[in-house]
Amino acid sequence: MAHIGIDVSKNKLDCLWLRDVQARKVKTKVFPNQHTHYPALLDWLIRHTQESPEALHVYLEATGIYHEPLAYWLYQAGVTVYVLNPARVRDFAKSTGIKNKTDKADSHVLALFGATQPQQCWVPEPEEVRELKRLVARRDAVQQDIQRERNRLEKARFSRDSQAIISIRHVLVALEQEDKRLQQAIEEHLDQHDHLKRDRRLLASIPGIGPLLSIRLVAALRSRAFKSARQAAAFVGLVPMHHASGHSVEKKPRLTKMGSAKLRQQLYMGAVVALRHNPDIEAQYARLRRAGKPTMTALGAAMRKLVHIAFGVL
């Protein structure tokens, strides 16, 4: 078994093989972050480690989109891939006294973290789920642009800037057409994959979950093989985090807020609707309020309950 840390940036891959964990002996090599150079990277690893691809354990940080092509390519080549949380890696580096912050040092930390801490190997999400997430993300971006242009239009009208008003209206027409096209593309994508379409129909049957939220929940809940509803809620960032120490330090619990903020926003609105139309969530909310819990705490529990119900239904 060989442990390899790869620090990924837009233009290059700093690859480090941790030859000896105790002595921290390493061998390094830099490759361009381009698909055509991935075979050379794998050949270098196999030649120096004298291991098969299956015995190579490669550790990457989640770095936006730049790590994704390499992670998918290595996975398809049979390599065991781990995509690590940057915050956990950073905390590990601090705990070991590593102060240097260079690409080579980062790859060393990744390999050392992977070799000494228990990790769960990365499994790519199904391609149809990836495509659904791309479409939803792109529509989110277009809708944000629409809102920005509407805000600009309001200001232009207030200042009576006729040229700006004409320009903004042209841009709004194009953006609104693109929004409709993306909405249609999402519907067509669901129609092409019966299991996703079925999942959406099941989720939309839950009081409080509307058409938009059901699509986001399909994308989120089918992106991982969750073993429990608690895992799904933690992935969405709806697990309460407590901060207390002795008798002098006791802060109010708050949600971890990991994962998609957009999904949590829509879950909030879904929870508000569910308070009027979903008896289970309505009863839970009333019980928490009677117990003296703040309104936002009870609403956070309602959001978490919605995710639990959605997980159970699927």
Secondary structure, DSSP 8 states (H G I E B T S, - for coil): -EEEEEEE-SSEEEEEEEEETTTTEEEEEEEESSGGGHHHHHHHHHHHH---GGGEEEEEE--TTTTHHHHHHHHHTT-EEEEE-HHHHHHHHHHTT----SHHHHHHHHHHHHHHS---------HHHHHHHHHHHHHHHHHHHHHHHHHHHHHHHHHT-HHHHHHHHHHHHHHHHHHHHHHHHHHHHHHH-HHHHHHHHHHHTSTT--HHHHHHHHHHHTSS--SSHHHHHHHHT--EEEEEETTTEEEEEEE---S-HHHHHHHHHHHHHHHHH-HHHHHHHHHHHHTT--HHHHHHHHHHHHHHHHHHH-
